[in-house]
Amino acid sequence: MSINTTLLAMKDAQISELHRTPSLIHTLISSPLQTKPSEEVLPLDKSWHGIHFALTGTDGIAAFPLGFIVSGGTEIGEEDLGYGPARAFGADEVKEIARSVLRIDEARFTAVLKDIWANNVALYGIQEDPNEASNEIEYCYGYFQYLQTFLKAASEQGLGMIVMMN
């Protein structure tokens, strides 16, 4: 079983409804989510942990706003999706996340990610073989570019976001 992370952009009113009725989160999961990145849905596949490390320099819990993939936000009930409840971020939080993430360029992203192999950091979904480093960096950076596009669109549209790990 693999750990995948999906981001969903939605209106704050929809997020409030999920907080009032947390079991509705299963409707989102059971409906066919897009497998390709769009402005509304971003499946990060197994790149999520590499992106989190590149954003925060750590493999675990990190401060808001850059630690949003692994921590932060408001849990939606106690509905366990496989790796805990979904977490919600309001539109204002998404704007702050977007501002921070959009400041990160390819050079900074790849420099931090290279530390994985230099310091023998084990991340989920990332091959530990140093010979695969360039492929893994390219894979994570490709998804990072999708993330920047997703967050920019959500921010511009005044949308909040749900983070689901399953």
C-alpha positions, 0 to 999 in steps of 0.5 A: 500500500502506498501513501499518496497525497491529494490537494483539493481546491474549494470554496470556504463555504464547502470546507465549512460544510465538511467541518459540519458533516465530516463524513462527506469527505468519503464522498470526495474520496469515492468520487473519481478524483482526477489523476492529472493535475488541474486547478481544482485537484492536485494528486501529488502521487509519491512526490509529496514527501520530497516536496515537503523536504524541499520546502521545509528542510525536514522530513516531519512536522514543520511550521506553517506555511511551508509545512502544509503538506504534512501538518497544519490546517484544521482536521476535518472530523476524525474520519481516518482516510488511511493516514489520518483525517483530511486537513483544511486550509481557508482561502486566507491561509492558501494565499499565504501558502501560495506566496511562500511557495511561489518564492521558491525557484528551481535552484533553491528547490533542487539544492535542498533536495540534494541534501537527501543523498548527501545526508542519507535522509530516507523519504517516502517514495524517494529512491535512496540510491545516489545514482537515481538522485537526478531522476528523483529531483526531476520527478519531485520538481515536476510535481512542485511546478504543478503545485505552484500552478495549483496554489497560484490558481486557488489563491487568485480565485479565493479558494481554500484547500483540503489536504488528504493523505491516503 
